[in-house]
Amino acid sequence: MPWPTLPIEDLPAWAHLNDVTFHSVKVTNTEGKGYGVISTRDIEATEGTPDVPSLLTVPHDLVLNAAAVDEFAKEDRNFRHLLDAIGHRGTRADVLLFLLVQTALVSRHGHPPVGVSNPWRIYLQFLPKSVPVPTLWNEDERLLLRGTSLEAAVDAKITALDAEFGLIQEKSSDIVSWNEILWHDGSVSFTDYIRLDALYRSRCVELPRSGESMVPCLDMTNHAVTPSAYYEESRNNEVILLPRPGLSISKGDEVTISYGDDKSAAEMLFSYGFIDPQSATDSLVLPLTPFPDDPLAKAKLVAFGQAPQIRVARDENGAIWWGSQFAYLMCVNEEDGLEFRVLQDTDGGQQLRVFWQQEDVTDRTSRFEEMVWTHPFSAVFRLRVVTVVQETIQTQLERLRSTTPPDSPSSLQHEDCFRMAMLLRQIETDILEGAIKTLEEERTLLMAKENVVAYLAGLTEQPDSDLAGEEASNEADDFS
């Protein structure tokens, strides 16, 4: 069904009815960015001046998060029935369930209203019908991501969303009233759910006290490398938008905030649908797969408790940095001193415990690198890790290079999607190439050091190279 929309010119009326106050700013269309917040007069926030007037004030009861969903469920017993059957699975899941219900109720053209009305039911109609994040790209556009770190991430996200939507459909279909509202006349679809997830990811902010939340009207504010405003919560828990001290905002200028200055290009594209080369960090995250023939692989994954990853980044001086805690756990085994034990707890349950060199390190498994560094053969373990990381990155780079993108978008690809995908491919190619070079240099040094360790342990008669011989002399001094 077509998504009902309201013109942005009607937003001031909605804001007035819900006690949202705009001070010297308004929401309007901005060139190339969709909606944005524009100053209606010259604004200057003097450095050190207390009680700077806010540009926007949003009441606390309009802030949408898990607590707000629970409060709404207290007012609407029908929704509470649905939330108890499906919800309480975290902030994002509960908010998406709430928004999905509002979407269904908005879509019931000509039908009598159902449930307790709330401001978000109307506000949803001001939000854009399309969000340029990759989960909403078509198949031809997602092909442009082949070989990038987003390829697997987007596929995994769509699969996860499909499972979530299927769970909602299954559980709500058992409730007669909600089966009628959500599914009988096709009020909502999987595409609606993907869109709501995209709206949540692209518009959610981290508030100082309320935590992860969606804030109406504040979410119309766009990002800038040098933002002119910032948001916070006031003493009475209102969300306010304030001009940054020392900055001037001229009449007609766009008021901007920062979406974060530590996000990679892939993170920005995944969450917001664009890449800002000036603020995006030169970094990427790759999945790491355990050795297929490792008998301890499953135990390592369970004990680690996180998704195995490799993070690669370039610092401000151009040097490549990489890290992977799981790689250290992945590259050691029983003969090195790793052991897993299943122990009985006081309640009769069982616990998987991790031991390294006879010491229980279960609570430190996610920081396994620290323990490896104190081992006499740390250079040997580091060499294994470097080799694994290098091979993973080399495979990723080869896959990226093997997929040759077109020079221009096809008729089925939007220009913006094409441009962002090409920018991501270039950024990640540069980082991967730099990482391969850095890892090869480190691997060469570690191989020499491994010879030294073997020499000092009496496993070889002499080091294999002049470099190793020099290392041996230095290591012998250290050992003594």
C-alpha positions in Angstrom: 0.0 0.0 0.0 1.3 3.5 -0.7 2.9 5.2 2.3 0.7 8.1 3.5 2.6 11.4 3.7 2.1 14.9 4.9 3.8 18.0 3.5 6.6 19.4 5.6 4.7 22.7 5.6 2.2 21.1 8.1 5.0 20.3 10.6 4.7 23.6 12.5 1.0 22.8 13.2 1.9 19.3 14.6 4.7 20.9 16.6 2.4 23.5 18.1 -0.2 20.8 19.1 2.6 18.7 20.8 4.5 21.6 22.6 7.5 21.4 20.3 9.1 24.8 20.1 11.2 26.2 17.3 13.3 29.2 18.2 14.7 31.1 15.1 14.8 28.0 13.0 12.4 26.0 10.8 12.4 22.7 8.9 12.4 22.9 5.1 13.8 21.1 2.0 17.5 21.5 1.5 19.3 21.0 -1.7 20.6 17.5 -2.1 19.9 16.6 1.6 16.2 16.2 1.8 14.8 18.0 4.9 17.0 20.1 7.1 16.8 22.8 9.8 17.4 26.3 8.6 18.0 29.5 10.6 15.3 32.2 10.2 17.6 35.0 11.6 21.2 35.7 12.5 22.3 33.7 15.6 25.4 34.1 17.6 26.4 32.2 20.7 29.1 34.0 22.6 31.8 31.8 24.1 31.3 31.5 27.9 27.8 33.0 27.9 25.5 31.1 30.3 21.9 30.2 29.5 22.2 30.2 25.7 18.7 30.2 24.2 17.8 26.9 22.6 17.0 26.6 18.9 14.6 23.7 19.4 12.8 22.2 22.4 11.1 18.8 22.4 9.1 17.6 25.4 10.3 14.4 27.1 7.1 12.6 26.5 7.7 12.7 22.7 11.1 11.0 23.0 10.7 7.5 21.7 12.7 4.7 23.3 12.0 1.4 25.2 10.7 3.3 28.3 8.3 5.3 26.1 7.0 2.2 24.5 6.3 0.7 27.9 4.5 3.8 29.0 2.4 3.7 25.8 1.5 0.1 26.5 0.1 1.1 29.9 -2.4 3.4 28.1 -3.3 1.0 25.3 -4.1 -2.5 26.6 -4.4 -3.9 23.1 -0.9 -2.9 22.3 0.3 -4.2 25.7 -1.1 -7.6 24.7 1.0 -7.5 21.6 4.1 -6.2 23.3 3.9 -8.9 26.0 3.6 -11.5 23.2 6.4 -10.3 21.0 8.3 -7.4 22.7 10.7 -6.8 25.5 13.6 -7.8 23.3 15.6 -4.6 23.6 15.2 -0.9 22.8 15.4 -1.2 19.0 13.1 -4.2 18.7 10.4 -2.6 20.9 10.6 0.7 19.1 10.3 -1.0 15.7 7.3 -3.0 16.9 5.7 0.3 18.1 6.4 2.0 14.8 5.2 -1.0 12.8 1.8 -0.8 14.6 1.6 2.9 13.9 2.4 2.3 10.3 -0.4 -0.3 10.0 -2.9 2.1 11.7 -1.9 5.0 9.4 -2.4 2.8 6.4 -6.0 1.9 7.3 -7.5 4.3 4.8 -11.1 5.0 5.6 -11.2 2.5 8.5 -12.3 3.6 12.0 -9.3 4.5 14.3 -8.0 1.7 16.5 -6.3 2.0 19.8 -5.1 5.1 21.7 -3.8 7.8 19.3 -0.4 9.2 19.9 1.7 12.0 18.2 4.0 9.5 16.5 1.2 8.2 14.4 1.0 11.6 12.6 4.8 12.4 12.8 5.6 9.2 10.8 3.9 10.8 7.9 6.4 13.6 7.8 9.3 11.3 7.5 10.8 10.4 4.0 9.3 7.4 2.1 12.8 6.3 1.1 16.0 6.2 3.1 19.3 5.8 1.1 20.8 3.1 3.3 22.0 -0.1 1.5 19.4 -2.3 3.1 16.9 -0.4 0.9 18.9 -0.5 -2.2 17.7 -2.8 -5.0 19.6 -5.9 -6.0 21.4 -4.1 -8.9 22.6 -1.4 -6.5 23.7 -3.9 -3.8 25.9 -5.6 -6.5 28.0 -2.5 -6.4 29.0 -3.5 -2.8 30.6 -6.8 -3.8 34.0 -7.2 -2.2 33.5 -4.4 0.3 33.1 -4.9 4.0 29.4 -3.9 3.6 28.6 -6.8 1.3 28.3 -9.4 4.1 27.0 -6.9 6.6 24.0 -5.9 4.4 23.1 -9.5 3.6 23.3 -10.4 7.2 21.1 -7.4 8.2 18.4 -8.2 5.7 18.4 -11.9 6.8 18.1 -10.7 10.5 15.3 -8.3 9.6 13.5 -11.1 7.7 13.7 -13.3 10.8 12.4 -10.5 13.1 9.5 -9.7 10.7 8.6 -13.4 10.5 8.6 -13.6 14.3 6.3 -10.6 14.5 4.0 -12.0 11.9 3.9 -15.5 13.5 3.2 -14.2 17.1 0.7 -11.5 16.1 -1.3 -13.7 13.8 -2.4 -15.7 16.9 -4.0 -12.6 18.3 -7.3 -12.1 16.4 -7.5 -8.3 16.6 -3.8 -7.8 15.6 -4.1 -10.3 12.8 -6.9 -8.2 11.4 -5.0 -4.9 11.8 -1.6 -6.0 10.6 -2.1 -8.7 8.0 -5.7 -9.0 6.8 -5.6 -6.2 4.2 -1.8 -6.0 3.7 -1.5 -2.9 5.9 2.3 -3.6 6.4 4.9 -5.4 4.5 8.5 -6.6 4.9 9.6 -3.5 2.9 7.8 -1.3 5.5 9.8 -3.1 8.3 13.1 -2.6 6.5 12.2 1.1 6.0 11.4 1.5 9.7 14.7 -0.1 10.7 16.4 2.3 8.3 14.6 5.3 9.9 15.6 4.1 13.3 19.3 3.6 12.5 19.6 6.9 10.6 17.6 9.1 13.1 18.4 7.5 16.5 20.6 9.6 18.9 22.3 8.8 22.2 20.9 11.1 24.8 22.8 11.8 28.1 20.1 10.4 30.4 17.4 8.8 28.2 19.9 6.8 26.1 19.2 5.5 22.6 16.2 7.4 21.4 14.3 8.8 18.5 13.5 12.5 18.9 10.9 14.1 16.6 12.0 17.3 14.8 15.6 17.0 16.1 15.9 14.1 13.7 15.5 16.6 10.8 18.9 18.1 11.6 21.6 17.1 9.1 25.3 16.2 9.7 28.3 18.4 9.2 32.1 18.0 9.8 32.0 21.3 11.7 28.5 21.4 13.2 26.9 24.6 14.3 24.8 23.1 17.0 24.6 20.2 19.5 21.8 18.5 21.5 21.4 17.7 25.2 18.7 17.1 27.8 17.6 20.0 30.1 17.0 19.8 33.8 13.4 18.9 33.2 14.4 16.2 30.7 13.4 18.2 27.6 15.6 17.6 24.5 17.1 20.9 23.4 19.1 21.9 20.4 21.7 24.6 21.2 24.1 26.7 19.0 27.7 25.9 19.6 29.5 28.6 21.6 31.7 30.8 19.5 30.0 30.1 16.2 27.8 32.4 14.2 24.8 31.2 12.2 23.6 33.6 9.5 19.9 33.8 8.5 19.2 31.1 5.9 22.2 29.0 6.9 21.6 25.3 7.7 21.9 24.3 11.4 23.8 21.1 11.7 25.0 18.6 14.3 27.6 15.8 14.3 26.5 12.2 13.8 29.8 11.1 15.3 33.5 11.6 14.3 34.7 8.0 14.8 32.6 6.2 12.2 34.1 4.4 9.2 32.9 5.1 5.7 31.1 1.7 5.8 29.4 2.6 9.1 28.2 5.9 7.8 26.9 4.4 4.6 25.2 1.6 6.4 23.5 3.8 9.1 22.9 7.1 7.3 23.1 6.4 3.6 26.0 8.7 2.8 29.7 9.0 3.3 31.4 12.2 4.4 35.0 11.8 3.4 36.0 14.6 5.8 34.6 13.0 8.9 34.7 9.3 8.1 37.7 7.5 9.7 40.0 5.4 7.5 39.0 2.1 8.9 37.0 -1.0 8.2 35.9 -4.2 10.0 36.1 -7.6 8.4 34.6 -10.9 9.7 37.1 -13.6 10.8 36.3 -17.3 10.4 37.8 -19.9 12.7 39.9 -22.7 11.2 37.5 -25.3 9.8 39.6 -28.2 11.1 40.1 -26.7 14.6 38.4 -29.1 17.1 38.1 -26.2 19.6 36.5 -23.8 17.2 33.0 -24.0 18.7 34.3 -23.7 22.2 36.4 -20.7 21.3 33.4 -18.9 19.7 31.2 -19.6 22.7 33.9 -18.4 25.1 34.7 -15.3 23.1 31.0 -14.3 23.1 31.4 -11.7 20.3 31.5 -11.8 16.5 35.1 -12.6 15.4 36.4 -9.6 13.6 39.5 -7.8 12.3 39.6 -4.1 12.5 42.0 -2.2 10.2 42.6 1.6 10.4 44.9 4.3 9.3 45.9 6.9 11.9 46.3 10.6 11.3 50.0 10.1 10.4 49.1 7.6 7.7 50.3 4.6 9.6 48.2 1.4 9.4 46.9 -0.1 12.6 45.1 -3.4 13.0 43.6 -5.5 15.8 41.8 -8.8 16.3 41.4 -10.2 19.8 39.8 -13.4 18.5 42.7 -14.1 16.2 44.9 -14.6 19.2 42.4 -17.1 20.7 42.0 -18.7 17.3 45.8 -19.3 16.9 46.5 -21.1 20.1 45.6 -24.7 21.1 46.0 -27.3 23.8 49.7 -27.9 23.0 50.2 -24.1 23.7 48.5 -24.2 27.0 44.8 -23.5 26.1 42.2 -25.7 27.8 38.4 -25.7 28.1 36.6 -27.2 31.0 32.9 -27.6 31.7 32.3 -27.0 35.4 29.3 -27.5 37.6 28.0 -24.4 39.3 26.2 -24.2 42.7 22.7 -24.1 41.0 23.3 -27.4 39.2 24.0 -25.8 35.8 27.2 -26.0 33.8 29.7 -23.4 32.8 32.3 -23.3 30.1 35.6 -22.1 31.6 38.7 -21.1 29.7 42.2 -21.9 31.1 45.5 -20.5 29.8 48.7 -21.8 31.2 46.6 -23.4 34.0 45.0 -20.1 35.0 41.3 -19.5 34.7 41.0 -16.6 32.2 37.3 -17.0 31.4 36.5 -13.3 32.2 39.4 -12.1 30.1 38.8 -14.2 26.9 37.9 -11.1 24.9 41.3 -9.6 25.7 43.3 -12.7 24.9 46.1 -10.7 23.3 47.2 -9.4 26.7 47.8 -12.9 27.9 49.7 -14.0 24.9 52.1 -11.1 25.1 53.4 -12.3 28.5 54.3 -15.8 27.1 58.0 -16.5 26.3 56.9 -17.6 22.8 54.8 -14.5 22.2 56.6 -13.8 18.9 55.6 -17.2 17.6 52.0 -16.6 18.5 52.1 -13.1 17.0 53.5 -14.6 13.8 50.6 -17.0 13.6 48.1 -14.1 14.1 49.8 -11.8 11.6 49.7 -14.6 9.0 46.0 -15.3 9.5 45.1 -11.6 9.4 47.2 -11.1 6.3 45.6 -14.0 4.5 42.1 -12.7 5.4 42.9 -9.2 4.2 44.5 -10.5 1.1 41.4 -12.5 0.3 39.2 -9.5 0.8 41.4 -7.3 -1.4 41.4 -9.9 -4.2 37.6 -10.2 -4.0 37.3 -6.4 -4.2 39.6 -6.2 -7.2 38.0 -9.1 -9.0 34.7 -7.2 -9.2 35.1 -4.5 -11.7 32.4 -1.9 -11.3 30.9 -0.1 -14.3 32.0 3.4 -15.2 28.5 4.8 -14.7 25.3 3.6 -13.1 22.9 1.5 -15.1 19.2 2.3 -15.6 18.4 0.3 -12.5 20.9 2.0 -10.2 20.4 5.4 -8.7 23.2 7.9 -9.1 23.6 8.5 -5.4 23.9 4.8 -4.6 26.5 4.4 -7.4 28.5 7.4 -6.2 28.6 6.2 -2.6 29.5 2.6 -3.5 32.4 3.8 -5.7 33.7 6.0 -2.9 33.5 3.1 -0.4 35.3 0.8 -2.8 38.1 3.3 -3.3 38.5 4.0 0.5 38.6 0.3 1.4 41.0 -0.6 -1.4 43.5 2.0 -0.2 43.2 0.7 3.4 43.5 -2.9 2.4 46.6 -2.3 0.2 48.2 -0.4 3.1 47.4 -3.1 5.5 48.9 -5.8 3.3 52.2 -3.9 3.1 52.3 -3.3 6.9 51.5 -6.9 7.7 54.2 -8.2 5.3 56.8 -6.0 6.9 55.8 -7.2 10.4 55.7 -10.8 9.2 59.3 -10.6 8.0 60.5 -9.3 11.3 58.5 -11.9 13.3 59.9 -14.7 11.2 63.4 -13.5 12.1 62.4 -13.3 15.7 60.9 -16.8 15.6 64.3 -18.1 14.5 65.9 -16.3 17.4 63.5 -17.9 19.9 64.1 -21.3 18.4 67.9 -20.7 18.6 67.7 -19.6 22.2 65.6 -22.6 23.1 68.2 -24.9 21.5 65.9 -26.1 18.7 68.2 -24.8 15.9 72.0 -24.6 15.7 72.1 -21.0 14.5 69.8 -18.2 13.3 68.8 -18.4 9.7 70.0 -14.9 8.7 72.2 -12.0 9.6 69.1 -10.2 10.8 68.2 -13.1 13.0 71.7 -13.1 14.3 71.5 -9.5 15.4 68.1 -10.2 17.0 69.6 -13.2 18.8 72.3 -11.1 20.4 69.7 -8.6 21.6 67.4 -11.3 22.8 70.2 -13.1 24.7 71.0 -9.8 26.5 67.3 -9.5 27.3 67.0 -13.1 28.6 70.1 -12.7 30.8 
